[in-house]
């Protein structure tokens, strides 16, 4: 981890305020960790990054360097500048929550990305929206089958892979190191074990 990076421990979340032009680097320290990334307008958390609205101009399912992620009002909020990984990210699956873990038979106190989102925003004094907005699920490997079904496999990213995004407006960004650990789904790697990641904010000069 470099000197400018902060650790985001496994199963936890963080929220950050970015000014227009600030950059955020997210590093997959161990290579196998999925990170939910949300973005909301700084002055209105109900205007949030939207995967359906973003996919519309991309005409593909995952962003590539140079692509802009837009809000539910179709305003640019983040731009993907760099991606050192193979570029396998998910924009379809919703963030995990307590009800999903209940359905999967997890203990009642199992953490979730939704819990992390709410806690992270409250930690910076922001009242979170009840309905969690769309996230881009960094490094989540969702495979499409020829018969139209989907499955989730282990990430194909490597230790140290990173993405770099730039704020297109003043915004709040939240990250969650996904706590999914239920085999046989290898969402967070073949060991089904969440790991820490790293992040760094590079202020616009």
C-alpha positions as CSV (number, residue, x, y, z in Angstrom):
1,X,0.0,0.0,0.0
2,X,1.5,3.3,-1.0
3,X,1.8,6.3,1.3
4,X,-1.2,8.1,-0.1
5,X,-3.6,5.1,0.2
6,X,-6.0,4.3,3.0
7,X,-7.1,0.8,3.9
8,X,-10.7,-0.2,3.7
9,X,-11.0,-3.3,5.9
10,X,-12.9,-6.3,4.6
11,X,-16.7,-6.2,5.2
12,X,-16.7,-2.4,5.8
13,X,-17.6,0.8,3.9
14,X,-16.5,4.4,3.7
15,X,-18.0,7.6,2.2
16,X,-15.9,10.4,0.7
17,X,-16.7,13.9,-0.6
18,X,-15.1,14.7,-4.0
19,X,-15.0,18.1,-5.6
20,X,-15.2,18.3,-9.4
21,X,-11.9,17.2,-10.8
22,X,-10.8,15.1,-7.8
23,X,-9.8,11.6,-8.5
24,X,-10.3,8.4,-6.6
25,X,-8.2,5.3,-7.0
26,X,-9.5,2.0,-5.7
27,X,-7.0,-0.9,-5.4
28,X,-7.8,-4.6,-5.3
29,X,-5.0,-5.3,-2.8
30,X,-5.5,-9.1,-2.8
31,X,-7.0,-9.3,-6.3
32,X,-10.2,-11.1,-5.4
33,X,-12.3,-8.6,-3.6
34,X,-15.5,-7.1,-5.0
35,X,-16.1,-3.4,-4.2
36,X,-19.5,-1.7,-4.5
37,X,-19.0,1.9,-5.7
38,X,-21.8,4.4,-5.5
39,X,-21.9,8.1,-6.3
40,X,-24.4,10.8,-5.5
41,X,-24.7,14.5,-6.2
42,X,-23.2,16.5,-3.3
43,X,-26.3,18.6,-2.8
44,X,-28.9,15.9,-3.4
45,X,-28.4,12.2,-2.6
46,X,-31.5,11.3,-4.5
47,X,-29.6,12.2,-7.7
48,X,-27.3,9.2,-7.9
49,X,-25.2,7.3,-10.4
50,X,-27.4,5.0,-12.4
51,X,-26.2,1.9,-14.2
52,X,-29.2,1.7,-16.6
53,X,-28.7,5.3,-17.6
54,X,-24.9,4.8,-18.0
55,X,-25.2,1.6,-20.0
56,X,-27.5,3.3,-22.5
57,X,-24.7,5.4,-24.2
58,X,-22.0,2.7,-23.7
59,X,-24.0,0.0,-25.5
60,X,-22.2,-2.5,-23.3
61,X,-22.5,-3.9,-19.8
62,X,-19.3,-2.6,-18.1
63,X,-17.4,0.7,-18.4
64,X,-14.1,1.0,-20.1
65,X,-11.5,3.8,-19.6
66,X,-12.9,7.0,-21.1
67,X,-16.5,6.1,-20.3
68,X,-18.7,8.5,-18.3
69,X,-21.0,7.2,-15.6
70,X,-24.2,9.4,-15.3
71,X,-26.9,10.0,-12.8
72,X,-30.6,9.1,-12.9
73,X,-30.9,12.6,-14.4
74,X,-28.4,11.7,-17.1
75,X,-25.8,14.2,-15.8
76,X,-22.1,13.1,-15.8
77,X,-20.9,12.2,-12.3
78,X,-17.8,10.1,-12.7
79,X,-15.4,9.3,-15.5
80,X,-13.4,6.0,-15.6
81,X,-9.9,7.2,-16.4
82,X,-7.8,4.0,-15.9
83,X,-8.4,0.3,-15.3
84,X,-5.4,-2.0,-14.9
85,X,-7.6,-5.1,-14.5
86,X,-9.1,-7.1,-17.3
87,X,-12.2,-4.8,-17.0
88,X,-14.6,-7.4,-15.7
89,X,-17.1,-5.4,-13.5
90,X,-20.8,-5.9,-12.9
91,X,-23.6,-3.3,-13.5
92,X,-26.6,-5.7,-13.1
93,X,-26.7,-7.2,-9.7
94,X,-28.1,-5.1,-6.8
95,X,-26.1,-4.5,-3.7
96,X,-26.4,-7.2,-1.1
97,X,-28.7,-6.6,1.9
98,X,-30.0,-8.3,5.0
99,X,-33.0,-9.7,3.3
100,X,-30.8,-11.3,0.6
101,X,-28.6,-12.9,3.3
102,X,-31.7,-14.1,5.1
103,X,-32.9,-15.8,1.9
104,X,-29.4,-17.5,1.6
105,X,-29.6,-18.8,5.2
106,X,-26.9,-16.5,6.7
107,X,-27.0,-15.5,10.4
108,X,-29.3,-12.5,11.2
109,X,-26.2,-10.3,12.0
110,X,-24.5,-10.9,8.7
111,X,-23.2,-7.6,7.3
112,X,-24.1,-6.3,3.9
113,X,-23.1,-3.7,1.4
114,X,-26.4,-1.9,2.0
115,X,-25.6,-1.7,5.8
116,X,-22.1,-0.4,4.8
117,X,-23.6,2.3,2.5
118,X,-26.0,3.6,5.2
119,X,-23.3,3.6,7.9
120,X,-20.7,5.2,5.7
121,X,-23.0,8.1,4.8
122,X,-24.1,8.7,8.4
123,X,-20.4,8.7,9.4
124,X,-19.9,11.9,7.3
125,X,-23.1,13.5,8.5
126,X,-25.3,12.6,5.5
127,X,-28.8,11.1,5.9
128,X,-28.8,8.2,3.5
129,X,-31.7,7.5,1.2
130,X,-33.8,4.6,2.2
131,X,-33.6,3.0,-1.2
132,X,-30.0,2.2,-2.0
133,X,-29.0,3.6,-5.4
134,X,-27.2,1.6,-8.2
135,X,-23.6,0.7,-7.7
136,X,-21.0,-0.4,-10.1
137,X,-19.7,-3.7,-8.6
138,X,-16.0,-3.4,-9.3
139,X,-14.3,-6.7,-10.2
140,X,-17.5,-8.7,-9.8
141,X,-17.5,-11.5,-12.4
142,X,-21.0,-12.2,-13.7
143,X,-21.0,-14.7,-16.5
144,X,-23.7,-14.8,-19.1
145,X,-24.7,-18.3,-20.4
146,X,-25.8,-19.1,-23.9
147,X,-29.2,-20.1,-22.6
148,X,-29.8,-16.6,-21.1
149,X,-29.0,-17.4,-17.5
150,X,-26.2,-15.8,-15.4
151,X,-23.8,-17.1,-12.8
152,X,-21.2,-15.6,-10.5
153,X,-17.6,-16.7,-10.7
154,X,-14.4,-15.6,-8.9
155,X,-13.0,-12.3,-10.0
156,X,-10.4,-12.4,-12.7
157,X,-8.5,-9.4,-11.3
158,X,-5.0,-9.7,-9.9
159,X,-3.4,-8.4,-6.7
160,X,-2.7,-4.7,-7.1
161,X,-5.2,-4.1,-9.9
162,X,-6.9,-0.7,-9.6
163,X,-9.4,1.6,-11.2
164,X,-9.1,5.4,-11.3
165,X,-12.2,7.6,-11.6
166,X,-12.6,11.4,-11.8
167,X,-15.5,13.4,-10.4
168,X,-17.4,15.2,-13.1
169,X,-19.4,17.1,-10.5
170,X,-19.2,17.7,-6.7
171,X,-20.3,14.4,-5.3
172,X,-20.3,11.9,-2.5
173,X,-18.8,8.5,-3.3
174,X,-19.2,5.4,-1.1
175,X,-17.3,2.2,-1.2
176,X,-18.1,-1.2,0.3
177,X,-15.7,-4.1,0.5
178,X,-18.5,-6.7,-0.1
179,X,-18.9,-9.1,2.9
180,X,-20.3,-12.0,0.8
181,X,-18.7,-15.2,2.2
182,X,-21.2,-17.9,1.4
183,X,-20.0,-20.9,-0.6
184,X,-20.4,-22.2,-3.2
185,X,-20.7,-18.7,-4.7
186,X,-17.1,-17.5,-5.3
187,X,-18.0,-13.8,-5.5
188,X,-15.0,-12.8,-3.4
189,X,-12.6,-15.4,-4.8
190,X,-12.2,-19.2,-4.6
191,X,-11.7,-19.0,-0.9
192,X,-15.1,-17.2,-0.4
193,X,-13.3,-14.8,2.0
194,X,-13.6,-11.0,2.0
195,X,-10.4,-9.1,2.0
196,X,-9.3,-5.5,2.6
197,X,-8.8,-3.1,-0.3
198,X,-7.1,0.3,-0.5
199,X,-8.2,3.7,-1.8
200,X,-6.7,7.1,-2.3
201,X,-8.2,10.5,-3.1
202,X,-6.1,12.7,-5.4
203,X,-7.3,16.3,-5.0
204,X,-7.7,18.4,-8.1
205,X,-4.9,20.9,-8.3
